[in-house]
Structure formats: C-alpha cells, structure tokens
C-alpha cells in the first residue's frame, strides 16, 4: 500500500511581510530603486524643472481680455449669463426690500415665531435676542444684506441639490456618475469657488450667490440620494402592492421616509451657504462679511468683532432651528395643512407687527439703540499688545509663541519640503496613497501633485503644505486627546458639547478675528485659526468612534483584568480605526480650507496668491493659485481617505 507523504511546510514569512501594505511598499521600493537613479541623473535639484512647467499667464490673460471685451456684445453673455446675473440681482434685491419693509420688529417677530413653532419657547427667546443683538451692535442693515443673499442662495442650493439627489437616488448609474463630482466639490476649499465665477460674472452679488450655490449644493444632493436609497423596503413593497405608479411611490413613500435626511441636508446647506456667503465678501457680496473683511484689512479687531458676533449669532440660530426641525417626529405629517398653518400664522403676525411699527414711524433700527464695542475691544487689544504679546515672565507672550512656532516648526517643515527633490515628493505621495488605498488612489494623488508643478507654483504649494501639516499635527494631538477624554467621561462630554456646537457653526472667516487679536498677522496665526476650526470635527468623530466600540469586547477585556489604558490601546483604538482615519481626513480638509483663507492675515503662499488675484483683478495669478489649491486638496484627501475595502478589512 502506497504511503502519502505530507508536503514540506513552507517557511513562515515574518509577520510584517504578511501585511498587504508591506507588499505595496516592497513594490514601490523596487520601482524607486530603478527610477530614482534616473531621476537624480536628470533632475538633481530639488525644485520642479522649468522645462516641465506650462505658463498659463498668457492664455488666461487673453481669455480675461476677451471676456472683458465681449461681455456686453457676445450672445453667450447677453442671453445666458446676463439673464442669470439679472435674475440673481433682482431676487436678492426683492428679498432685501421685503426684509426692510418688515422692519426690525417684523423680522425679529417672524424669526421668533418660527423658532417657537419648530423648537419651543427657549429657542424662540434666543432667536429674538440674537436679532436684537445684531441691531444693538449697529449691524442691522448688513445683517439684512447677508440674510437676503442667504435666502436666495439657500433656496437655489436646495433646489439644485434636491434635483441632483433625486436623480442619484433613483438611478444607480447616475449616482456613480455624480459621486466623484460631489467628492471633488466637497474637498475643495471655499476660496477655490470664487475664482471661476469671478471670471464669468465679475465682482458683485451674482458671483457671490453662484459661488455659494456651487459650494452649498453637494450636502443636499448627497443626503437626498442617501434618504431615497435607504427607504424601508417593506413600506415600498406595500405601496407597490396597492398599484401605485412610480410618481405616486416617490411622493407618498420615498420622500416622506427620507424626511429626516432632507432636513439634515437643509441644515448642512444653510451652514455651508452662510460660511461661503461671508467668504464671498471678498468678491463684493457686501453685508457682514464685507465689514469683517474691511476690518481685517486694516487690522481693526474691534470692528471685525462687531461684525463677527452677528455672523455667529445668525449661524447658531439657523443651525438650531433647522436641527430642531429635523428632530421632530412625523406625528403631524398626515394632518391636512398642518405644515402650512403655522407659517401662515407667523406670516400674519409679522405683517401685523410690521404695519404697527411702520405706523409708529420706527421701521428702521433706532440710532440711539446701538452699542459701540469697537473702541473698548481695540483698547483691550492695545493693552494685550503692550502686556501680553511679549515680555511676560516665564511665558514670553503670544507674539513670542507665534515667532517660536514659526521658527521651530513652520520654517523647518517648509525648508525640508522645498529641499526634497520633486520626484521624491511624488514618490512619498504615491507610497502614502497606495498604502492606505488602491493604485487608482495613488495615481490620482500623484497626478494632482504633479499638476501643481506643471502650473509653476511648486514652492508656494509646498509652503502651504507645510502649514497644513503643522496645523494637522497640532489638531490631531489636541483632538485625539480631547476625544478620548470625552469618550471616557460623560460629564466632560456634556460640558464640551455646547462649546463644540458653537465652534462648528461659526463660519471660517470669523476664526481669523481672535487669532489676529492674539498673534497679529503671519503664518502662525493662520495655522492657529485652522487648528481651532478643524478641532471640533476631530473631537466629535473621535468621541463617537470610541463610544461605538462593541461593549462585549470591552467587557471581555475587563474580565481578563485589563486596565483602562490597556483597554484603550488594545481594544478601543484598534476597533475605532475607521473613525480615527475619518477624523484625520476631515481634519486635513478643514485645515486646508482655513490655511488658504489665512492669506488674508499674512499666511502667504497659495492663499496670498488667491487673495492678490481677486483683489488686484489679476485673474491669471488667482486662477493658477486656485487650480493649485484644488490639486493640493485632492491630493491630501486621497492620501488620508481609506477606501471602503481597506477600512473594513484592515491592514
């Protein structure tokens, strides 16, 4: 009888070589061993070769001249862009005139009544106080200008986003086609949206509104599509069994079931529209953002704060009202006219109040009811400059901190990146993107980074990248530490929640005010503003990820005698890895957005080029910087965004 011999055991690979990431790195190392000597022989210097750049200043300048010369004669502008621009101007002006006709009392009454109907008495009182505070600060007219622009931009964004979401939710093919477009739109910094619309519509309200629509529509589209796709299959089957048509199925089942997602999309659209409407003051939007921009340009912190407070109040009110609407139950959804009647009551009460105020001759905000906070704030800033900026015993002062951070962190990181050969930067980007994603991810990231060099802005882009890396490092250290503490303490999490709520509702522009007051102008203040802006999202995502770890796994660890530190390191952090990676990705994207805006306060690099191009009408410089910002944002998103397969399977 023949005997069967067992095959010889294969030699076990070292543990690290069994990881998929190690295989990718080995392939990259092999490719680098072949390509690096060739690249070093041809391009030994660190800067991007001039032969591989494309000068776009000539074509962009000619395009700019053609647009200016043909704006009043070309049919494209007369019969298409011109009609859009006129419609936007008329819509914003009509809403603004309605707000002025309602008067300060009518607008306040309407806002308080809507908040009372949606969220109760406390939010109604808060809404009324917020509107009154805008008047007390002497910002009633700029607030109405911003609110008029917001109404038009939000309504247009909701319509456009809902239509796109409807198409994506009902068609899988359309959803696949829209997904990369929406991904790209959401990773772009807000400043990048200003440049194309200025080229077509010029400086003014139409460009500001349309840039806001492009920036704010993606959340509505995403959440609408998500709500339609996640509709309860059993309800849809019941509707089909009753012989409903496709239209009836959509109107009676899918849209009502997606109500919470639709209201969440409205909330996110409003917040992004407000943020963009404030930033759009750079291109002539007017309103509160223009007051902040002018004050920052003259380093008048008091005037900037006087305009910044109404922005924050408006953001908090809009966020709370729309969030409360999304949390309401559907108990009254089936009552005829139940959703229309409260609005009619609020509108009627507003008309009564407005007429009464008009008859009393007090339609405008009384000039004697204003509080000038600019002078006291500027005196405080002067005192800080004299006592806290430098010379504080053992501490040094805020100016010293900013100087040390620039000298010890920002300068070495920037100089190190600019010292590296350009091909080594591309290789590092490819390695990071491929390890965390797929070869398609790596190819996209490398092409985006190479496009920056082709545009001829390699060094400014690396300067911006150094600020982003420094800000992200500080954000992640503070965010992870705070998130871990909030996840382990319910009391600390409850105390932290209102602070995070306020921070997340503040537009990006507002964050520049306190850092200018504390640190002056420069790259360090831009990084500080970026850290404060991105920190709430990192803390929230980290806390949520750690709290959602399977309790059974933690209980098993406790039964084995694991300490709290061991549970955190060996159970919670590994199981919360997808949430932590998402926190890193969101931190990077948010930091980039504010670092670019930091060009307004001396951040330099791409942010300065974008601001200079907009301010001086040099669209060639501005558009090249905007394109580089887009490429940098796309690269950073791909490098820090794990694919679904990687997130689920791990390394």
C-alpha positions as CSV (number, residue, x, y, z in Angstrom):
1,X,0.0,0.0,0.0
2,X,1.5,3.3,-1.1
3,X,2.1,5.9,1.6
4,X,1.2,9.5,1.1
5,X,3.8,12.0,2.3
6,X,2.8,15.4,3.5
7,X,4.2,18.3,1.6
8,X,7.1,20.1,3.3
9,X,5.9,23.1,5.3
10,X,6.6,26.4,3.6
11,X,8.8,28.7,5.6
12,X,6.8,31.2,7.5
13,X,7.2,34.8,6.5
14,X,8.0,37.5,9.0
15,X,4.8,39.0,10.5
16,X,5.3,42.4,8.8
17,X,5.7,40.8,5.4
18,X,2.2,39.2,5.6
19,X,0.6,42.6,5.6
20,X,-0.8,43.9,2.3
21,X,0.8,47.3,2.9
22,X,4.2,45.7,3.2
23,X,3.8,44.1,-0.3
24,X,2.9,47.5,-1.7
25,X,5.9,49.2,-0.1
26,X,8.2,46.5,-1.4
27,X,6.9,47.1,-5.0
28,X,7.4,50.8,-4.5
29,X,10.9,50.2,-3.2
30,X,11.7,48.1,-6.3
31,X,10.3,50.8,-8.6
32,X,12.2,53.5,-6.7
33,X,15.5,51.6,-7.0
34,X,15.1,51.7,-10.8
35,X,13.6,55.2,-11.3
36,X,15.4,57.2,-8.6
37,X,18.9,57.0,-10.1
38,X,17.5,58.0,-13.5
39,X,15.6,60.9,-12.0
40,X,18.6,62.0,-9.9
41,X,20.8,62.0,-13.0
42,X,18.4,64.3,-15.0
43,X,16.9,66.4,-12.2
44,X,19.3,66.6,-9.3
45,X,17.9,69.9,-7.9
46,X,15.0,70.0,-5.5
47,X,12.9,72.5,-7.4
48,X,10.5,71.5,-10.1
49,X,12.2,71.6,-13.6
50,X,11.3,74.7,-15.6
51,X,11.1,72.5,-18.7
52,X,8.1,70.7,-17.2
53,X,6.1,73.8,-16.5
54,X,3.4,75.4,-18.5
55,X,3.0,79.2,-18.4
56,X,-0.7,79.8,-18.4
57,X,-0.5,83.6,-17.7
58,X,-0.6,84.4,-21.4
59,X,-3.7,82.3,-22.3
60,X,-5.5,83.2,-19.1
61,X,-4.7,86.9,-19.7
62,X,-6.1,86.7,-23.3
63,X,-9.2,84.9,-22.0
64,X,-9.7,87.6,-19.4
65,X,-9.3,90.3,-22.0
66,X,-11.7,88.5,-24.4
67,X,-14.4,88.2,-21.6
68,X,-14.0,91.9,-20.7
69,X,-14.1,93.0,-24.4
70,X,-17.1,90.8,-25.2
71,X,-19.1,90.9,-22.0
72,X,-21.5,93.5,-23.5
73,X,-21.7,92.1,-27.0
74,X,-21.4,88.3,-27.0
75,X,-24.7,86.3,-27.2
76,X,-23.4,84.0,-24.5
77,X,-23.2,86.8,-22.0
78,X,-26.2,88.7,-23.3
79,X,-28.7,85.9,-23.5
80,X,-27.4,83.4,-20.9
81,X,-25.0,84.6,-18.3
82,X,-26.6,88.1,-18.4
83,X,-30.1,86.7,-17.7
84,X,-28.8,84.6,-14.8
85,X,-27.0,87.6,-13.3
86,X,-30.1,89.8,-13.6
87,X,-32.3,87.1,-12.0
88,X,-29.9,86.8,-9.1
89,X,-29.7,90.6,-8.6
90,X,-33.4,91.0,-8.8
91,X,-34.1,88.1,-6.4
92,X,-31.6,89.3,-3.8
93,X,-32.9,92.9,-4.1
94,X,-36.5,91.7,-3.7
95,X,-35.8,89.7,-0.6
96,X,-33.8,92.6,0.9
97,X,-36.6,95.1,0.2
98,X,-39.1,92.7,1.9
99,X,-36.8,92.5,5.0
100,X,-36.5,96.2,5.1
101,X,-40.3,96.6,4.7
102,X,-40.9,94.2,7.6
103,X,-38.7,96.4,9.8
104,X,-36.5,95.2,12.6
105,X,-39.6,94.4,14.7
106,X,-41.3,92.3,12.0
107,X,-38.1,90.3,11.1
108,X,-37.5,89.6,14.8
109,X,-41.1,88.6,15.4
110,X,-41.1,86.3,12.4
111,X,-37.9,84.6,13.4
112,X,-39.0,84.1,17.0
113,X,-42.4,82.7,15.9
114,X,-40.8,80.2,13.5
115,X,-38.4,79.1,16.2
116,X,-41.2,78.8,18.7
117,X,-43.2,76.6,16.3
118,X,-40.2,74.4,15.4
119,X,-38.3,74.1,18.7
120,X,-40.2,75.7,21.6
121,X,-40.1,78.8,23.7
122,X,-36.4,78.7,24.7
123,X,-35.1,78.8,21.1
124,X,-37.8,81.4,20.3
125,X,-36.4,83.7,23.0
126,X,-32.9,83.0,21.9
127,X,-33.7,83.8,18.3
128,X,-35.3,87.1,19.3
129,X,-32.4,88.0,21.4
130,X,-30.0,87.2,18.6
131,X,-31.7,89.5,16.1
132,X,-31.9,92.3,18.7
133,X,-28.2,91.9,19.4
134,X,-27.5,92.4,15.7
135,X,-29.3,95.7,15.9
136,X,-27.6,96.7,19.2
137,X,-24.2,96.2,17.6
138,X,-25.2,98.6,14.8
139,X,-25.2,95.8,12.2
140,X,-28.9,95.6,11.4
141,X,-28.6,96.7,7.7
142,X,-25.5,94.5,7.0
143,X,-27.3,91.6,8.7
144,X,-30.3,92.0,6.4
145,X,-28.0,92.2,3.4
146,X,-26.4,88.9,4.4
147,X,-29.7,87.3,5.2
148,X,-31.2,88.4,1.8
149,X,-28.2,86.8,0.0
150,X,-28.6,83.7,2.2
151,X,-32.2,83.3,1.4
152,X,-31.7,83.3,-2.4
153,X,-28.5,81.1,-2.2
154,X,-30.1,78.6,0.1
155,X,-33.3,78.2,-1.9
156,X,-31.3,77.8,-5.1
157,X,-28.9,75.3,-3.5
158,X,-31.7,73.3,-2.1
159,X,-33.5,73.1,-5.4
160,X,-30.3,72.2,-7.3
161,X,-29.1,69.7,-4.6
162,X,-32.5,68.1,-4.3
163,X,-32.8,67.6,-8.1
164,X,-29.3,66.1,-8.2
165,X,-30.0,63.9,-5.2
166,X,-33.3,62.8,-6.7
167,X,-31.5,61.7,-9.9
168,X,-28.8,59.9,-7.9
169,X,-31.3,58.3,-5.5
170,X,-33.5,56.9,-8.3
171,X,-30.7,55.8,-10.6
172,X,-27.6,53.8,-9.6
173,X,-25.8,54.8,-12.8
174,X,-26.4,58.5,-12.2
175,X,-25.3,58.1,-8.6
176,X,-22.0,56.6,-9.7
177,X,-21.5,59.4,-12.2
178,X,-22.3,62.1,-9.6
179,X,-20.2,60.6,-6.8
180,X,-16.7,61.7,-8.0
181,X,-18.1,65.2,-8.9
182,X,-19.6,65.6,-5.4
183,X,-16.4,64.2,-3.8
184,X,-14.3,66.8,-5.6
185,X,-16.6,69.6,-4.8
186,X,-16.6,68.8,-1.1
187,X,-12.8,68.6,-0.7
188,X,-12.2,72.0,-2.5
189,X,-11.5,74.9,-0.2
190,X,-14.2,77.6,-0.3
191,X,-11.8,80.1,-1.8
192,X,-11.3,78.0,-4.9
193,X,-15.0,78.5,-5.8
194,X,-14.6,82.3,-6.1
195,X,-12.2,82.3,-9.0
196,X,-14.2,80.8,-11.9
197,X,-17.4,82.7,-11.1
198,X,-15.5,86.0,-11.0
199,X,-14.0,85.2,-14.4
200,X,-17.6,84.8,-15.8
201,X,-19.8,87.1,-13.7
202,X,-17.3,89.7,-12.5
203,X,-17.2,91.2,-9.0
204,X,-20.6,91.6,-7.3
205,X,-23.6,89.8,-5.9
206,X,-24.3,87.4,-8.8
207,X,-20.8,85.9,-8.5
208,X,-21.1,85.6,-4.7
209,X,-24.5,83.9,-4.9
210,X,-23.5,81.4,-7.6
211,X,-20.2,80.6,-5.8
212,X,-22.3,79.9,-2.7
213,X,-24.7,77.7,-4.6
214,X,-21.9,75.6,-6.0
215,X,-20.3,75.3,-2.6
216,X,-23.5,74.5,-0.6
217,X,-25.5,72.2,-3.0
218,X,-23.4,69.0,-2.6
219,X,-24.6,68.2,1.0
220,X,-28.2,68.5,-0.1
221,X,-27.6,66.2,-3.1
222,X,-25.8,63.6,-1.0
223,X,-28.3,63.4,1.8
224,X,-31.3,63.4,-0.6
225,X,-29.8,60.5,-2.5
226,X,-29.0,58.7,0.7
227,X,-32.5,59.2,2.1
228,X,-34.1,57.8,-1.1
229,X,-31.8,54.8,-1.3
230,X,-32.3,53.9,2.4
231,X,-36.1,53.9,2.3
232,X,-37.7,51.0,4.1
233,X,-38.1,48.2,1.5
234,X,-41.2,46.8,3.3
235,X,-43.0,50.1,3.0
236,X,-42.1,50.3,-0.7
237,X,-43.4,46.8,-1.3
238,X,-46.7,47.7,0.5
239,X,-47.1,50.7,-1.8
240,X,-46.3,48.7,-4.9
241,X,-48.9,46.1,-3.8
242,X,-51.5,48.8,-3.9
243,X,-50.8,49.5,-7.6
244,X,-49.0,52.9,-7.1
245,X,-47.3,54.4,-10.1
246,X,-43.6,55.5,-9.9
247,X,-44.6,59.1,-9.3
248,X,-47.0,58.1,-6.5
249,X,-44.4,55.8,-5.0
250,X,-42.0,58.7,-4.9
251,X,-44.4,61.3,-3.4
252,X,-46.2,59.1,-0.9
253,X,-43.5,56.8,0.3
254,X,-39.9,57.6,-0.6
255,X,-39.8,61.3,0.0
256,X,-41.8,61.1,3.4
257,X,-39.4,58.3,4.5
258,X,-36.4,60.5,3.6
259,X,-37.8,63.5,5.6
260,X,-35.1,63.5,8.3
261,X,-32.3,63.2,5.7
262,X,-33.8,66.0,3.7
263,X,-34.0,68.3,6.7
264,X,-30.4,67.4,7.7
265,X,-29.4,68.3,4.1
266,X,-31.2,71.6,4.6
267,X,-29.3,72.2,7.8
268,X,-25.9,71.5,6.2
269,X,-26.7,73.5,3.2
270,X,-27.7,76.5,5.3
271,X,-24.5,76.3,7.4
272,X,-22.2,76.0,4.3
273,X,-24.1,78.7,2.5
274,X,-23.6,81.1,5.4
275,X,-19.9,80.3,5.6
276,X,-19.5,80.8,1.9
277,X,-21.6,84.0,1.8
278,X,-19.3,85.5,4.4
279,X,-16.2,84.5,2.5
280,X,-17.8,85.8,-0.8
281,X,-17.5,89.3,0.7
282,X,-14.0,89.3,-1.0
283,X,-15.8,89.4,-4.4
284,X,-18.3,92.1,-3.5
285,X,-21.1,90.2,-1.6
286,X,-21.5,93.0,0.9
287,X,-23.2,92.5,4.2
288,X,-21.5,91.3,7.4
289,X,-18.7,89.6,5.6
290,X,-17.6,92.8,3.9
291,X,-17.4,94.5,7.3
292,X,-15.2,91.7,8.6
293,X,-13.0,91.8,5.5
294,X,-12.5,95.6,5.6
295,X,-11.8,95.5,9.3
296,X,-9.2,92.7,9.0
297,X,-7.6,94.5,6.1
298,X,-7.0,97.5,8.4
299,X,-6.3,95.2,11.4
300,X,-9.2,96.8,13.2
301,X,-10.1,93.9,15.6
302,X,-12.9,95.8,17.3
303,X,-14.8,96.5,14.1
304,X,-14.2,92.9,12.9
305,X,-15.6,91.6,16.2
306,X,-18.6,93.8,16.0
307,X,-19.5,92.3,12.6
308,X,-18.3,88.8,13.6
309,X,-20.7,88.4,16.5
310,X,-23.9,88.8,14.4
311,X,-22.5,86.2,12.0
312,X,-22.0,83.7,14.8
313,X,-25.5,84.5,16.2
314,X,-27.1,84.1,12.8
315,X,-25.3,80.8,12.3
316,X,-26.3,79.4,15.7
317,X,-29.9,80.4,15.2
318,X,-30.2,78.9,11.8
319,X,-28.4,75.7,12.9
320,X,-30.6,75.2,16.0
321,X,-33.9,75.9,14.1
322,X,-33.1,73.6,11.2
323,X,-31.7,70.9,13.5
324,X,-34.8,71.0,15.7
325,X,-37.0,70.7,12.6
326,X,-35.1,67.5,11.7
327,X,-35.6,66.0,15.1
328,X,-39.4,66.5,15.1
329,X,-41.5,63.3,14.8
330,X,-43.7,62.7,11.8
331,X,-46.8,62.6,14.0
332,X,-48.4,65.6,12.4
333,X,-47.3,64.8,8.8
334,X,-50.6,63.4,7.9
335,X,-52.8,66.2,9.1
336,X,-54.1,68.3,6.2
337,X,-52.5,71.7,6.2
338,X,-50.6,71.0,9.4
339,X,-47.3,72.1,7.9
340,X,-48.7,75.2,6.2
341,X,-50.9,76.7,9.0
342,X,-48.0,77.7,11.4
343,X,-46.2,79.5,8.6
344,X,-49.4,81.4,7.7
345,X,-49.8,82.4,11.4
346,X,-46.2,83.5,11.6
347,X,-46.5,85.5,8.4
348,X,-49.8,87.1,9.6
349,X,-48.3,88.1,12.9
350,X,-45.2,89.5,11.1
351,X,-47.4,91.7,8.9
352,X,-49.3,93.0,11.9
353,X,-46.1,93.8,13.7
354,X,-44.5,95.4,10.6
355,X,-47.6,97.6,10.0
356,X,-47.8,98.7,13.6
357,X,-44.1,99.7,13.6
358,X,-44.5,101.5,10.3
359,X,-47.5,103.4,11.7
360,X,-45.4,104.3,14.7
361,X,-42.6,105.6,12.5
362,X,-40.0,103.2,13.9
363,X,-39.4,100.9,10.9
364,X,-35.6,101.4,10.9
365,X,-33.5,100.3,13.9
366,X,-33.3,103.4,16.3
367,X,-30.0,105.1,16.0
368,X,-29.9,105.6,19.8
369,X,-30.2,101.9,20.5
370,X,-26.7,100.9,19.4
371,X,-23.7,99.8,21.4
372,X,-20.2,100.6,20.2
373,X,-17.9,97.8,21.2
374,X,-15.2,98.5,18.6
375,X,-13.4,101.1,20.8
376,X,-13.4,99.1,24.0
377,X,-12.2,96.0,22.1
378,X,-9.4,97.9,20.4
379,X,-8.3,99.3,23.8
380,X,-8.2,95.7,25.1
381,X,-6.2,94.7,22.0
382,X,-3.8,97.6,22.6
383,X,-3.4,96.5,26.3
384,X,-2.7,93.0,25.1
385,X,-0.1,94.3,22.6
386,X,1.6,96.2,25.4
387,X,1.5,93.5,28.1
388,X,0.8,90.0,26.6
389,X,2.5,90.0,23.2
390,X,5.9,89.8,24.7
391,X,7.8,90.2,27.9
392,X,5.5,88.1,30.1
393,X,7.8,86.4,32.8
394,X,8.4,82.7,32.2
395,X,5.8,82.6,29.4
396,X,7.1,85.1,26.8
397,X,3.8,86.2,25.4
398,X,1.6,85.4,22.4
399,X,3.8,87.1,19.8
400,X,6.8,85.1,21.2
401,X,4.8,81.9,20.9
402,X,3.9,82.7,17.3
403,X,7.5,83.6,16.5
404,X,8.9,80.4,18.1
405,X,6.3,78.2,16.3
406,X,7.2,79.8,13.0
407,X,11.0,79.5,13.6
408,X,11.0,76.0,15.2
409,X,8.2,74.3,13.3
410,X,6.9,76.1,10.2
411,X,10.2,77.2,8.7
412,X,12.0,73.7,9.1
413,X,9.0,71.9,7.7
414,X,8.8,74.3,4.7
415,X,12.5,74.3,4.1
416,X,12.6,70.5,4.4
417,X,9.8,70.0,1.8
418,X,11.4,72.5,-0.6
419,X,14.8,70.9,-0.1
420,X,13.5,67.4,-1.2
421,X,13.8,66.6,-4.9
422,X,10.4,67.0,-6.5
423,X,10.4,63.4,-7.7
424,X,10.9,62.2,-4.1
425,X,7.9,64.2,-3.0
426,X,5.8,62.4,-5.7
427,X,7.2,59.1,-4.5
428,X,6.2,59.8,-0.9
429,X,2.7,60.8,-2.0
430,X,2.4,57.6,-4.1
431,X,3.5,55.5,-1.1
432,X,1.1,57.1,1.4
433,X,-1.8,57.0,-1.0
434,X,-1.2,53.4,-2.1
435,X,-0.7,52.1,1.4
436,X,-4.0,53.5,2.6
437,X,-5.9,53.0,-0.6
438,X,-5.5,51.4,-4.1
439,X,-3.3,52.1,-7.1
440,X,-6.0,54.3,-8.5
441,X,-5.9,56.4,-5.4
442,X,-2.1,56.7,-5.6
443,X,-2.3,57.6,-9.3
444,X,-4.9,60.3,-8.6
445,X,-2.8,61.8,-5.8
446,X,0.5,61.7,-7.8
447,X,-1.2,63.3,-10.9
448,X,-2.7,66.1,-8.7
449,X,0.7,66.8,-7.1
450,X,2.4,66.8,-10.5
451,X,-0.2,69.2,-11.9
452,X,1.0,71.7,-9.2
453,X,4.5,71.6,-10.6
454,X,3.3,71.9,-14.2
455,X,1.4,75.0,-13.1
456,X,4.6,76.6,-11.9
457,X,3.7,77.0,-8.3
458,X,5.7,74.2,-6.7
459,X,7.4,76.2,-4.0
460,X,4.3,78.2,-2.8
461,X,2.3,74.9,-2.8
462,X,4.9,73.3,-0.5
463,X,4.8,76.3,1.7
464,X,1.0,75.9,2.0
465,X,1.5,72.1,2.5
466,X,4.0,72.8,5.4
467,X,1.3,75.0,7.1
468,X,-1.3,72.3,6.6
469,X,1.0,69.5,8.0
470,X,1.9,71.6,11.1
471,X,-1.7,72.5,11.7
472,X,-2.9,68.9,11.2
473,X,-0.3,67.6,13.7
474,X,-1.4,70.0,16.4
475,X,-5.1,69.4,15.6
476,X,-4.8,65.6,15.8
477,X,-2.8,65.7,19.1
478,X,-5.4,68.0,20.7
479,X,-8.4,66.4,19.0
480,X,-7.5,62.8,19.9
481,X,-6.6,63.7,23.5
482,X,-9.9,65.6,23.9
483,X,-11.9,63.0,22.1
484,X,-10.5,60.2,24.3
485,X,-11.3,62.2,27.5
486,X,-14.8,62.9,26.2
487,X,-15.4,59.3,25.4
488,X,-14.4,58.1,28.9
489,X,-16.3,60.8,30.8
490,X,-20.0,61.6,30.3
491,X,-19.7,64.7,32.4
492,X,-16.8,66.1,30.4
493,X,-18.6,65.2,27.1
494,X,-21.8,67.1,28.2
495,X,-19.7,70.1,29.2
496,X,-17.8,70.1,25.9
497,X,-20.9,69.7,23.7
498,X,-22.1,73.3,23.7
499,X,-18.6,74.6,23.0
500,X,-18.2,72.2,20.0
501,X,-21.7,73.2,18.8
502,X,-20.8,76.9,18.7
503,X,-17.4,76.3,17.2
504,X,-18.9,74.1,14.4
505,X,-21.5,76.7,13.5
506,X,-19.0,79.6,13.2
507,X,-18.1,80.5,9.6
508,X,-14.4,80.1,8.6
509,X,-13.9,83.8,8.3
510,X,-14.8,84.5,11.9
511,X,-11.9,82.4,13.2
512,X,-9.4,85.0,11.9
513,X,-10.6,87.6,14.3
514,X,-9.4,86.2,17.6
515,X,-6.1,85.0,16.2
516,X,-5.3,88.4,14.8
517,X,-6.1,89.9,18.2
518,X,-3.8,87.4,20.0
519,X,-1.0,86.8,17.5
520,X,-1.0,89.6,15.0
521,X,-0.5,88.7,11.3
522,X,1.7,86.0,9.8
523,X,1.7,82.3,9.1
524,X,1.4,81.2,12.7
525,X,-2.0,83.0,13.2
526,X,-3.3,81.3,10.0
527,X,-2.2,77.9,11.4
528,X,-3.9,78.7,14.8
529,X,-7.1,79.7,13.1
530,X,-7.0,76.4,11.1
531,X,-6.5,74.4,14.3
532,X,-9.4,76.0,16.1
533,X,-11.7,75.5,13.1
534,X,-10.8,71.8,12.5
535,X,-10.6,70.7,16.1
536,X,-14.4,70.3,16.8
537,X,-14.9,67.9,13.9
538,X,-11.9,65.7,15.0
539,X,-13.1,65.7,18.6
540,X,-16.6,64.7,17.7
541,X,-15.6,61.9,15.3
542,X,-13.1,60.5,17.7
543,X,-15.6,60.5,20.6
544,X,-18.3,58.9,18.5
545,X,-15.9,56.2,17.2
546,X,-14.7,55.3,20.7
547,X,-18.2,55.2,22.1
548,X,-19.4,52.9,19.4
549,X,-16.9,50.2,20.1
550,X,-18.6,46.8,20.9
551,X,-19.3,46.7,24.6
552,X,-18.8,42.9,24.6
553,X,-15.2,43.4,23.6
554,X,-14.6,45.8,26.4
555,X,-16.3,43.6,28.9
556,X,-14.1,40.7,27.9
557,X,-11.0,42.8,28.4
558,X,-12.2,43.9,31.8
559,X,-12.9,40.3,32.8
560,X,-9.2,39.5,31.9
561,X,-8.0,42.2,34.2
562,X,-7.1,44.8,31.6
563,X,-6.5,48.3,32.9
564,X,-8.2,51.4,31.3
565,X,-5.0,52.2,29.4
566,X,-4.8,48.6,28.1
567,X,-8.4,48.7,27.1
568,X,-7.9,51.9,25.2
569,X,-4.7,50.8,23.4
570,X,-5.6,47.2,22.7
571,X,-9.4,47.3,22.2
572,X,-10.9,50.8,21.6
573,X,-8.3,52.4,19.4
574,X,-7.9,49.4,17.0
575,X,-11.7,48.9,16.8
576,X,-12.3,52.6,16.2
577,X,-9.7,52.8,13.5
578,X,-12.2,53.7,10.7
579,X,-13.5,56.6,12.7
580,X,-9.9,57.8,13.6
581,X,-9.0,57.7,9.9
582,X,-12.1,59.7,9.1
583,X,-11.1,62.2,11.7
584,X,-7.7,62.6,10.1
585,X,-9.2,63.1,6.7
586,X,-11.7,65.7,7.9
587,X,-9.0,67.4,9.9
588,X,-6.8,67.7,6.8
589,X,-9.6,69.0,4.6
590,X,-10.8,71.6,7.2
591,X,-7.3,72.8,8.0
592,X,-6.6,73.4,4.3
593,X,-9.7,75.5,3.9
594,X,-8.7,77.9,6.7
595,X,-5.0,77.9,5.8
596,X,-5.9,79.3,2.4
597,X,-8.1,82.0,3.9
598,X,-5.1,82.7,6.2
599,X,-3.7,84.6,3.2
600,X,-5.9,87.5,4.4
601,X,-3.8,87.7,7.6
602,X,-0.3,87.1,6.3
603,X,-0.4,83.4,5.7
604,X,1.3,83.8,2.4
605,X,1.8,81.0,-0.2
606,X,-1.2,80.0,-2.3
607,X,-3.6,81.8,-0.1
608,X,-1.8,85.1,-0.7
609,X,-1.8,84.5,-4.5
610,X,-5.5,83.8,-4.5
611,X,-6.3,86.9,-2.4
612,X,-3.9,89.0,-4.5
613,X,-5.5,87.8,-7.8
614,X,-9.0,88.6,-6.6
615,X,-8.1,92.0,-5.0
616,X,-6.0,93.2,-8.0
617,X,-8.0,91.7,-10.8
618,X,-5.0,89.6,-11.8
619,X,-7.1,86.5,-12.7
620,X,-4.1,84.7,-14.1
621,X,-2.4,84.6,-10.8
622,X,-5.6,83.9,-8.9
623,X,-6.8,81.1,-11.2
624,X,-3.4,79.4,-11.2
625,X,-3.4,79.6,-7.4
626,X,-7.0,78.3,-7.3
627,X,-6.1,75.4,-9.5
628,X,-3.1,74.5,-7.3
629,X,-5.3,74.7,-4.2
630,X,-7.8,72.3,-5.9
631,X,-4.9,69.9,-6.7
632,X,-3.5,70.1,-3.2
633,X,-6.9,69.5,-1.7
634,X,-7.5,66.5,-3.9
635,X,-4.0,65.0,-3.1
636,X,-4.5,65.4,0.6
637,X,-7.9,63.9,0.5
638,X,-6.7,60.9,-1.4
639,X,-3.7,60.4,0.9
640,X,-5.8,60.5,4.0
641,X,-9.0,58.8,2.8
642,X,-9.0,55.0,3.1
643,X,-11.1,53.0,0.7
644,X,-14.1,51.0,1.9
645,X,-12.2,47.8,1.4
646,X,-9.3,48.9,3.5
647,X,-11.5,50.3,6.3
648,X,-13.4,47.0,6.6
649,X,-10.6,44.5,6.2
650,X,-7.8,46.4,7.9
651,X,-4.2,46.1,7.0
